[in-house]
């Protein structure tokens, strides 16, 4: 029996409460019955203990979920160097003296210790399985000179997963990304980054320096990813909002109404970057489709059965938008898109994709872009996120992100009059960046076998995947941001002729 087992009965209820306050916890709204310790690996023994705990959350309504929880322990009257909100269990009296348990990612020394795991040459035993380190050849260069210390810059707040940045001489050097919710298998963020690094020349991604995995009963589960930090000026979402902010200032100073041509000219001056982003997206898909040997990445034909399954899933997700679906025009539009798809025998191919592609998954580096986070949509299961798809799923994700950027910006404008004045500017910007992105994408990918050979089928498939993404967004917002549900709902209504 370990020290953690001894504390567990008291710690479990505190963990349940702590989990419920974290964005990375996916069990919100489910009836939690039990928090159980599935396995633990001790990295540092008490009295200043550090452990990697795998915690099982058992629910009354289905399968359990597993979470990675780095835990820190302090025994006795020793100081606790973490903010109050990181303390999971305040002082509990034990035979070894008072014990405090906290979220170890709030402690810089613990974060440094986690990165130092990459130096392991042999597996680290846990109670059941073991921790295995897989460093890539570039890790020493990414880590930088050992004579120069790394300074922890914790950036894990408000993220689906938890990221720690390590700086050296005032500059970002390394990113350690811990996957909070665990599923047995290789995380696609690691799998895709490793494939791109070892089998392609695609360069617009963060350099992969290694991974930390948990292995038990012959099954590998990815716990963390180590990447080089790419200096950047923020995400493409930030760039989009800056674009719209500049347009807002122009709109406020405009006297009278602009013609459509004048408005488009104003917008086009700021929207040219979307073409480059489309090019990089096309290059990513070409790289992901380039290997004919590896079964996990070999392209497969997109079939009518795949389209039928997609159509069935769309019609099943109707509860929140039933009124839109009951419109006869909506059914006519939907059937017309399906008819356009079935007019060709060449539907393209399924390949490994990004899976959750939007403006927040791209960072700006000078006048170019770095694509990050190949994990897939966080509320989908691992098998679904690793499945091959039409790359138009990614394209549709970015198209939807442009709509989100415009809609969120408009929501932030105070005053109905100003908001109405800005509406045509924002929607013209949305059309311009969407058109530029699609143009840049086809410049790189139009000859690829993974796209349909027929233009009408391409347009129809893109429409279907865009509708799928909007329905996914509606479900996601209902769980996390109910006041944002009107953004995808309005788009769905417009797509269905409302």
Buried (B, 14 or more C-beta within 10 A) or exposed (E): EBBBEBBBEEBBEBBBEBBEEBBBBBBEEEEBEEBBBBBBBBBBEBBBBBBBBBBBBBBEEEEBBBBBBBBBBBBBEEEBBBEEEBBBBEBEEBEEBBBBBBBBBBBBBBBBBBBEBBEEEEBBEBBEBBBBBBBBEBBEEBBBEEEEEBBBBBBBEEBBBBBBBBBBEEEBBBBBBBBBBBBBBBBBBBBBBBBBBEBBEBEBBBBBBBBBBBBBEEEBBBBBBBBBBBEBEEBBBBBBBBBBEBBBEBBEEBEEEBEEEEBBEBBBEBBEBBBBBBBBBBBBBBBBBBBEEEEEBBBEEBEEEBBEEBBEEBEEBEEBBEEBBEBEEBBEBBEEBBEBBEEBEEBBBBBBBBBBBBBBBBBBEEEBBBBBBBBBBBBBEBEEBBBBBBBBBBBBBBBBBBBBBBBBBBEEBEEEEBBEBBBBBBBBBBBBBBBBBBEBBBEBBEEBBBBBEBEBBBBBBBBBBBBBBBBBBBBBBBEEEEEBBBBBBBBBBEBBBB
